Amino acid sequence: MIKLYDKGVYLVNGTDIVEDGPEAEAVLKRELGGAPSKEEAARNTIAYGILEEHNTSGNMEKLKIKFDKLTSHDITFVGIIQTARASGLEKFPIPYVLTNCHNSLCAVGGTINEDDHMFGLTCAKKYGGVYVPPHQAVIHQFAREMLAGGGRMILGSDSHTRYGALGTMAMGEGGPELVKQLLSKTYDINMPEVIGIYLTGAPVPGVGPQDVALAIIGEVFGNGYVKNKVMEFVGPGVSNLSADFRIGVDVMTTETTCLSSIWRTDEKIQEFYDIHGRSEDYKELNPGAAAYYDGMVYVDLSRIRPMIAMPFHPSNTYTIEELNANLLDILDDVEKKAAVSLDGAVDYKLKDKVRNGRLYVDQGIIAGCAGGGFENICAAADILKGHSIGSDEFTLSVYPASTPIYVELAKNGRLTDLMQTGAIVKTAFCGPCFGAGDTPANNAFSIRHSTRNFPNREGSKLQNGQISSVALMDARSIAATAANKGYLTPATEVDVTYSNPKYFFDKEIYANRVFDSHGVADPDVEIKFGPNIKDWPAMCALTDNLILKVVSEIHDPVTTTDELIPSGETSSYRSNPIGLAQFTLSRKDPAYVGRAKEVQAAETAREEGKDPAEAFSELKPVIDTIHTLYPEADASNTGIGSTIFAVKPGDGSAREQAASCQKVLGGWANIANEYATKRYRSNLINWGMLPFVIEKGELPFKNGDYLFVPDVRRAVEEKATEIKAYVAGDTMKEFTLQMGELTDDERTIILKGCLINYYKG
């Protein structure tokens, strides 16, 4: 079904895979009449060509990328624009689209959600942007319909910014990276490796894009095969997939931890642009006659079967057939893994969902940028037509990804077919994907065609003893399960004729409601600030030395950004840095905020010229120990802050608040064995936090210990990759921290204390 190559490969004429090795040159000569060097062939990938066109450095090893367009939603754009305003923003230099699809219900926190929306509208007018009102479209569907274009690059502040199927290299990053683009700066990365995703064959009826995506994620997440690399989809199987199918696979590439994605394009993608009235934006993209890839994932589409990603990660995958055949064993394994992931906070059970030997599901959701596409919903309607979802616990909600899709479903009758079964069809909304919509009952089990199934992504609260969980599935198998009134069923087991209706896009829907400045800024517009919209607090520059207290220690194999700063109801506070910070690690380590604030009180006293040890008496013996080796370290040159240790933090969302909330509470650093994603590490750097790495093994410190990092400022200035540190207890115990490669700009940002300070000069 799926094979990973253990070395680089050449793709010849778009169809033939030739493994790198002694025989490769002979094969290339025979097929092409000549053998390009590996370096020449690497320049023949689609990804290389697009990156080269957008690179401003003149050096393809050290990229400085300028994007064509930017996009954000309503739990990220306020913080981004506030940061950019504090850094000198005068107008948006490139098209910037502000969508409202996360806090669009305006149901929590009084007026604060709609206040954010009015902030966004007035900023679009003042700085020359585009504003998409609530319920019109989820961020990524609007981008597909209106922004993507062949050969373009788009940067978004949502991690699922992926439009590779349409020929656009798109990346999801934390807000500060968008701020850099708004200030006409660049996105700086080393040239990424490119991994070919070779598709062959065609999916059997009942297999959808989520099935293909989950099959790939299950093979490449755990081993990091595509981590921080570009996934390039090639091979003859691409042509056997519709545009909607490709889009559904593409959006899930985020869950592999890859950097970006790109696909070869053909007449089906050209038709997509034609349907949307943007024929001029199509561009045919194919790799060169001989393209070198740093690795290859071979996928036989014909052998993919309906998949399910069990709680609590998209990589925890099984075929539905395998799950049903080994039900109790697999459920028992999921429960054991959950006990680790949930720290035993609740008594989590799944085996009690088994009824008469079958797994009963409490809820189905088809939603958002992954599930809410036209073809997914039409296929689900075909399966459900003439059935009933029943009157027991099971419920089904469907969220079309945009109003144009919703209208077409109404016109072609699929909306009626769905609602007659007992399903509820709602407006475009991302809530079910991040824990702010359709929260199930306690102990309920939800199957969703959405992007993630981390803990709390369905809205439950461990700290209140509430737990439900999500498994990811394709819309087709969700519909098959609904037709069986909640008993888990793969779509390949149902007898259905798929109607595959043609899609018609009505551009007037957006023309009548979306505000588009067409790039014209109006500096006379007054920005509307609601009472919850707050400026970032002042942050000081990096001091010569650091005293760090370890205030949280996390040993889970992976820590998600949801666990660092929760999603769901906390989204209403994304515009209030101090208010949001009170939720930091609340679902993983509720004592974190109190511990961090104690240490922060000492730093506040130091910055005010007072004795930090008087503000926090626990410091006095620590300082005394430090003085045994470093008597010159004092309040004038030694900052005091907190740090956390996590094995592999930062999987999942691009949200900058996972880092900024720690900074707001006095965090100076993270210490990790590795960082799950580039975007989380970048967020730490952009908020002036040191991204320390420590070798795997027994830690030299524990939660509650104090660490002393001498000459840390000089180490950053002198581009040191290893930094000496001490555990300051009864004695000074030395150990080593690593920092990895940093660009000159990243070092300056850390030295200045944060990106805002960097731009202030």
Summary of the structure (lengths in Angstrom):
residues: 761
radius of gyration: 25.8
end to end distance: 54.6
largest distance: 80.8
contacts: 2878
relative contact order: 0.11
helix: 36%
strand: 20%
